[in-house]
Amino acid sequence: MTQVLAGVLGLKDHVVLKVRNHADVNVFDVSKLEGHMPETVYDFIFGASRFIQRAVSYKNNICNRTLVLQDDELTGVCRGMILRSQG
């Protein structure tokens, strides 16, 4: 998301990396970047399905100062939130 779009959505403290801002940071190895075929997973309530497409090469995903993904594996920690329309 760009800073302009974040401003339109009312997310003034998102997108720009600076102290006290909310941020998701992805670190990946571009030389190892590859995608997998889309697959169907059944992990929603009552067995509902969804499509996912995994990627390889993610070293880290940091969400609000917490390591969420390391070496292509989820750490089990969830720090995100649902963003709802302000209008």
N, C-alpha and C positions, 0 to 999 in steps of 0.2 A: 504494500500500500504506500502511496506517495504522501508527502506532507500535505499537498493540496487536497487530496481526497480525504485524508484524516480530518482536516479542518472543516470540510463540507459536512462530514459526519459528526462534528462536534467533539472529536477526540483530540483535544488541544495538547494533552500530555503524552501522546503516542507518536511513534514513527521516528522522531529525532532522538539519537543516542546522546543523552546527557543526564547528569545526576538527578535523581528523583523521578525521572520519567519511566513510564511503563515501556517495556521493550521485549520483543522476541528476537533472538539473535541465532541465526543458523550458520554453522561453520561446516564447510564441506570440501572434499578433495575433488576438484574438477577433473583430474586425470582418471578417477575411478567412477565418474558419474555414469549411471546406467539405470534404465527403468525396467520394471518387470511388466509382464502382461497383466491387464486388469483382472481382478478376481472378485467373486461374490463372497462376502462373509455374513454370517448370521449371528451378530453380537448385540442386536438391539433387543429390547424387551419383547417377550412373546415370540422370539425367533424371527423377528423381522430382518430383512436383508438390506444390504447396501453394497455398492461397488467401491473398491479401493484399488489403488495402484501404488505399490511400494517402490521406493527408489533406493539405490545403493550409493554410498559415498558420504553420507552425513556423519561427521565426526562428533558434533555437539549441537544441541538445541538448548538454549538458555532462555527461560521464560521468567521474567520478573526476578532475576538473580538466583534462579533455581535451575539446576541441570535436569532437564526432562528427557533428553535422549543422548546416549553416548555410544559411539561406534556402531551406529545403525540399530541400536536396541533401546527400547523405552526403559527408563529407570523406575517407573511405577509412581512417580511423583507427578501430580497434576496441579498447575498453578494458574491456569487460564481462567477466563470468565466469559460468559455469554454477553455479547454486545447487543443491546436492543436500541431500536430507533428512538430518538428523542422527540420526534414529531408526531 
